[in-house]
Amino acid sequence: MPLSQADVQHIAALSRLAFDEQELADFQTKLARIVAFVDQLTAVDMEGVEPMAHPLDLTQRLRADDTDETIDRDRYQQNSAEVADGFYRVPRVIE
């Protein structure tokens, strides 16, 4: 399906792009190649091919979910101006 200049101008208008005549001809050629490639992909027989999330059959290596550092909340809250029930108290912002 060849793209006309009117088609490319319409796509450019939808994309809010402005092209001069030389750029318009260049984009017409490039968009036509993209459309031809998509047509080529749709022509491939996909019967019996299962969808997959990734082209490689790999598993993700994950680290062990272990805690390695604890937070000493009481020590950190010593620097705060005001603390109540283990929480930092701040001035009210919304009234």
N, CA and C atoms as a LAMMPS dump frame, in Angstrom:
ITEM: TIMESTEP
0
ITEM: NUMBER OF ATOMS
285
ITEM: BOX BOUNDS ff ff ff
-5.0000000000000000e+02 5.0000000000000000e+02
-5.0000000000000000e+02 5.0000000000000000e+02
-5.0000000000000000e+02 5.0000000000000000e+02
ITEM: ATOMS id mol type element x y z
1 1 1 N 0.84 -1.177 0
2 1 2 C 0 0 0
3 1 3 C 0.888 1.244 0
4 2 1 N 0.986 1.901 -1.11
5 2 2 C 1.834 3.097 -1.159
6 2 3 C 1.18 4.276 -0.425
7 3 1 N 1.999 5.05 0.229
8 3 2 C 1.514 6.233 0.933
9 3 3 C 1.645 7.451 0.035
10 4 1 N 0.6 8.223 -0.052
11 4 2 C 0.655 9.447 -0.853
12 4 3 C 1.177 10.585 0.017
13 5 1 N 1.505 11.68 -0.627
14 5 2 C 1.958 12.851 0.127
15 5 3 C 0.845 13.366 1.031
16 6 1 N -0.393 13.227 0.574
17 6 2 C -1.529 13.66 1.397
18 6 3 C -1.615 12.82 2.669
19 7 1 N -1.343 11.506 2.553
20 7 2 C -1.338 10.644 3.73
21 7 3 C -0.263 11.079 4.725
22 8 1 N 0.929 11.357 4.228
23 8 2 C 2.037 11.767 5.088
24 8 3 C 1.741 13.126 5.716
25 9 1 N 1.145 14.041 4.965
26 9 2 C 0.774 15.341 5.52
27 9 3 C -0.285 15.181 6.611
28 10 1 N -1.215 14.245 6.398
29 10 2 C -2.245 14 7.399
30 10 3 C -1.626 13.415 8.676
31 11 1 N -0.715 12.471 8.521
32 11 2 C -0.022 11.896 9.678
33 11 3 C 0.791 12.962 10.4
34 12 1 N 1.459 13.817 9.644
35 12 2 C 2.238 14.905 10.242
36 12 3 C 1.333 15.874 10.996
37 13 1 N 0.166 16.166 10.44
38 13 2 C -0.771 17.071 11.117
39 13 3 C -1.278 16.437 12.415
40 14 1 N -1.579 15.134 12.387
41 14 2 C -2.018 14.454 13.601
42 14 3 C -0.919 14.446 14.66
43 15 1 N 0.323 14.358 14.212
44 15 2 C 1.472 14.34 15.123
45 15 3 C 1.94 15.739 15.492
46 16 1 N 1.299 16.72 14.897
47 16 2 C 1.659 18.13 15.106
48 16 3 C 3.105 18.402 14.728
49 17 1 N 3.48 17.888 13.561
50 17 2 C 4.812 18.1 13.015
51 17 3 C 4.688 18.918 11.735
52 18 1 N 5.679 19.734 11.482
53 18 2 C 5.695 20.537 10.251
54 18 3 C 6.941 20.168 9.454
55 19 1 N 6.744 19.859 8.175
56 19 2 C 7.837 19.474 7.295
57 19 3 C 7.836 20.357 6.062
58 20 1 N 9.041 20.61 5.525
59 20 2 C 9.092 21.254 4.217
60 20 3 C 8.968 20.169 3.147
61 21 1 N 8.978 20.548 1.894
62 21 2 C 8.734 19.593 0.796
63 21 3 C 9.789 18.493 0.744
64 22 1 N 11.055 18.832 0.982
65 22 2 C 12.121 17.826 0.93
66 22 3 C 11.958 16.823 2.079
67 23 1 N 11.691 17.318 3.277
68 23 2 C 11.484 16.424 4.419
69 23 3 C 10.247 15.56 4.221
70 24 1 N 9.215 16.132 3.617
71 24 2 C 7.984 15.395 3.38
72 24 3 C 8.233 14.211 2.455
73 25 1 N 9.011 14.428 1.399
74 25 2 C 9.337 13.338 0.474
75 25 3 C 10.18 12.268 1.176
76 26 1 N 11.111 12.705 2.028
77 26 2 C 11.951 11.765 2.766
78 26 3 C 11.104 10.919 3.713
79 27 1 N 10.199 11.549 4.448
80 27 2 C 9.343 10.818 5.356
81 27 3 C 8.361 9.924 4.623
82 28 1 N 7.941 10.33 3.453
83 28 2 C 7.055 9.485 2.653
84 28 3 C 7.756 8.179 2.306
85 29 1 N 9.014 8.261 1.919
86 29 2 C 9.794 7.068 1.593
87 29 3 C 9.996 6.193 2.837
88 30 1 N 10.364 6.814 3.945
89 30 2 C 10.621 6.053 5.168
90 30 3 C 9.353 5.396 5.707
91 31 1 N 8.245 6.113 5.702
92 31 2 C 6.99 5.53 6.175
93 31 3 C 6.521 4.407 5.266
94 32 1 N 6.743 4.54 3.965
95 32 2 C 6.373 3.483 3.033
96 32 3 C 7.187 2.215 3.314
97 33 1 N 8.466 2.376 3.655
98 33 2 C 9.288 1.213 3.994
99 33 3 C 8.802 0.551 5.278
100 34 1 N 8.374 1.352 6.246
101 34 2 C 7.862 0.794 7.498
102 34 3 C 6.585 0.016 7.246
103 35 1 N 5.683 0.586 6.468
104 35 2 C 4.419 -0.085 6.163
105 35 3 C 4.682 -1.372 5.396
106 36 1 N 5.627 -1.36 4.469
107 36 2 C 5.966 -2.562 3.716
108 36 3 C 6.539 -3.638 4.637
109 37 1 N 7.341 -3.237 5.606
110 37 2 C 7.9 -4.205 6.546
111 37 3 C 6.803 -4.817 7.417
112 38 1 N 5.854 -4.017 7.868
113 38 2 C 4.746 -4.536 8.667
114 38 3 C 3.905 -5.499 7.824
115 39 1 N 3.689 -5.17 6.558
116 39 2 C 2.972 -6.091 5.67
117 39 3 C 3.725 -7.414 5.532
118 40 1 N 5.032 -7.33 5.463
119 40 2 C 5.855 -8.535 5.369
120 40 3 C 5.725 -9.374 6.639
121 41 1 N 5.681 -8.718 7.801
122 41 2 C 5.531 -9.444 9.055
123 41 3 C 4.16 -10.103 9.169
124 42 1 N 3.125 -9.443 8.694
125 42 2 C 1.784 -10.015 8.789
126 42 3 C 1.6 -11.185 7.832
127 43 1 N 2.46 -11.312 6.842
128 43 2 C 2.358 -12.408 5.88
129 43 3 C 2.94 -13.711 6.427
130 44 1 N 3.657 -13.657 7.546
131 44 2 C 4.285 -14.844 8.126
132 44 3 C 3.213 -15.726 8.763
133 45 1 N 3.314 -17.039 8.513
134 45 2 C 2.37 -17.992 9.092
135 45 3 C 2.721 -18.214 10.561
136 46 1 N 1.812 -17.846 11.449
137 46 2 C 2.042 -17.964 12.888
138 46 3 C 1.242 -19.104 13.507
139 47 1 N 0.727 -19.989 12.694
140 47 2 C -0.072 -21.112 13.183
141 47 3 C 0.786 -22.015 14.063
142 48 1 N 0.33 -22.271 15.279
143 48 2 C 1.032 -23.164 16.191
144 48 3 C 2.162 -22.524 16.969
145 49 1 N 2.392 -21.237 16.803
146 49 2 C 3.452 -20.552 17.537
147 49 3 C 2.841 -19.973 18.812
148 50 1 N 3.395 -20.381 19.957
149 50 2 C 2.88 -19.894 21.23
150 50 3 C 3.43 -18.505 21.529
151 51 1 N 2.597 -17.638 22.06
152 51 2 C 3.099 -16.319 22.472
153 51 3 C 4.096 -16.469 23.612
154 52 1 N 5.075 -15.591 23.644
155 52 2 C 6.058 -15.648 24.723
156 52 3 C 6.365 -14.233 25.212
157 53 1 N 6.798 -14.152 26.431
158 53 2 C 7.109 -12.86 27.026
159 53 3 C 8.511 -12.398 26.656
160 54 1 N 9.392 -13.331 26.35
161 54 2 C 10.785 -12.986 26.048
162 54 3 C 11.316 -13.991 25.034
163 55 1 N 12.123 -13.547 24.076
164 55 2 C 12.603 -14.478 23.05
165 55 3 C 13.612 -15.501 23.542
166 56 1 N 14.229 -15.26 24.691
167 56 2 C 15.216 -16.19 25.227
168 56 3 C 14.637 -16.912 26.429
169 57 1 N 14.956 -18.166 26.561
170 57 2 C 14.462 -18.956 27.688
171 57 3 C 15.439 -18.835 28.854
172 58 1 N 15.374 -17.699 29.544
173 58 2 C 16.279 -17.428 30.654
174 58 3 C 15.474 -17.193 31.921
175 59 1 N 16.1 -17.458 33.034
176 59 2 C 15.478 -17.119 34.306
177 59 3 C 16.255 -15.964 34.921
178 60 1 N 15.572 -15.176 35.678
179 60 2 C 16.204 -14.025 36.291
180 60 3 C 16.865 -14.439 37.597
181 61 1 N 18.122 -14.089 37.72
182 61 2 C 18.842 -14.388 38.945
183 61 3 C 18.498 -13.334 39.982
184 62 1 N 17.94 -13.78 41.085
185 62 2 C 17.534 -12.867 42.145
186 62 3 C 18.381 -13.112 43.383
187 63 1 N 18.598 -12.071 44.116
188 63 2 C 19.335 -12.213 45.373
189 63 3 C 18.393 -12.755 46.434
190 64 1 N 18.961 -13.304 47.456
191 64 2 C 18.157 -13.813 48.561
192 64 3 C 17.488 -12.641 49.267
193 65 1 N 16.268 -12.826 49.688
194 65 2 C 15.517 -11.766 50.344
195 65 3 C 15.778 -11.799 51.845
196 66 1 N 16.996 -11.418 52.215
197 66 2 C 17.41 -11.426 53.612
198 66 3 C 17.655 -9.993 54.064
199 67 1 N 17.341 -9.728 55.332
200 67 2 C 17.66 -8.413 55.888
201 67 3 C 19.117 -8.41 56.301
202 68 1 N 19.792 -7.339 55.986
203 68 2 C 21.199 -7.265 56.34
204 68 3 C 21.511 -6.032 57.182
205 69 1 N 20.524 -5.177 57.375
206 69 2 C 20.758 -3.975 58.142
207 69 3 C 19.458 -3.601 58.859
208 70 1 N 19.567 -3.264 60.102
209 70 2 C 18.391 -2.824 60.838
210 70 3 C 18.515 -1.34 61.128
211 71 1 N 17.386 -0.692 61.297
212 71 2 C 17.372 0.737 61.566
213 71 3 C 17.102 0.931 63.052
214 72 1 N 17.972 1.676 63.69
215 72 2 C 17.815 1.991 65.105
216 72 3 C 16.965 3.262 65.203
217 73 1 N 15.647 3.072 65.203
218 73 2 C 14.717 4.196 65.146
219 73 3 C 14.903 5.14 66.329
220 74 1 N 15.089 4.603 67.514
221 74 2 C 15.24 5.464 68.692
222 74 3 C 16.455 6.379 68.571
223 75 1 N 17.545 5.858 68.056
224 75 2 C 18.751 6.675 67.887
225 75 3 C 18.534 7.778 66.858
226 76 1 N 17.859 7.45 65.743
227 76 2 C 17.614 8.451 64.709
228 76 3 C 16.629 9.52 65.183
229 77 1 N 15.655 9.114 65.999
230 77 2 C 14.65 10.078 66.44
231 77 3 C 15.167 10.994 67.548
232 78 1 N 16.341 10.735 68.084
233 78 2 C 16.934 11.645 69.062
234 78 3 C 17.244 12.995 68.433
235 79 1 N 17.459 13.032 67.118
236 79 2 C 17.777 14.277 66.418
237 79 3 C 16.533 15.082 66.062
238 80 1 N 15.374 14.498 66.22
239 80 2 C 14.14 15.171 65.831
240 80 3 C 13.687 16.141 66.921
241 81 1 N 13.015 17.196 66.485
242 81 2 C 12.513 18.188 67.429
243 81 3 C 11.392 17.623 68.285
244 82 1 N 10.51 16.816 67.665
245 82 2 C 9.384 16.272 68.413
246 82 3 C 9.018 14.902 67.856
247 83 1 N 8.831 13.944 68.765
248 83 2 C 8.49 12.571 68.397
249 83 3 C 7.34 12.125 69.284
250 84 1 N 6.403 11.358 68.68
251 84 2 C 5.298 10.817 69.473
252 84 3 C 4.961 9.432 68.956
253 85 1 N 4.927 8.446 69.837
254 85 2 C 4.571 7.066 69.506
255 85 3 C 5.429 6.492 68.377
256 86 1 N 6.694 6.868 68.337
257 86 2 C 7.592 6.328 67.328
258 86 3 C 7.51 7.039 65.98
259 87 1 N 6.719 8.122 65.891
260 87 2 C 6.576 8.872 64.645
261 87 3 C 7.148 10.271 64.82
262 88 1 N 7.565 10.864 63.705
263 88 2 C 8.036 12.24 63.722
264 88 3 C 6.828 13.169 63.712
265 89 1 N 6.818 14.154 64.584
266 89 2 C 5.732 15.137 64.614
267 89 3 C 6.195 16.355 63.839
268 90 1 N 5.34 16.83 62.95
269 90 2 C 5.653 17.998 62.136
270 90 3 C 4.506 18.995 62.268
271 91 1 N 4.748 20.262 61.969
272 91 2 C 3.659 21.25 62.042
273 91 3 C 2.564 20.933 61.027
274 92 1 N 1.335 21.246 61.414
275 92 2 C 0.196 21.017 60.527
276 92 3 C 0.317 21.918 59.309
277 93 1 N 0.11 21.35 58.123
278 93 2 C 0.226 22.1 56.881
279 93 3 C -1.151 22.466 56.347
280 94 1 N -2.086 21.542 56.443
281 94 2 C -3.435 21.767 55.936
282 94 3 C -4.369 21.976 57.115
283 95 1 N -5.128 23.043 57.053
284 95 2 C -6.064 23.317 58.152
285 95 3 C -7.481 23.119 57.7
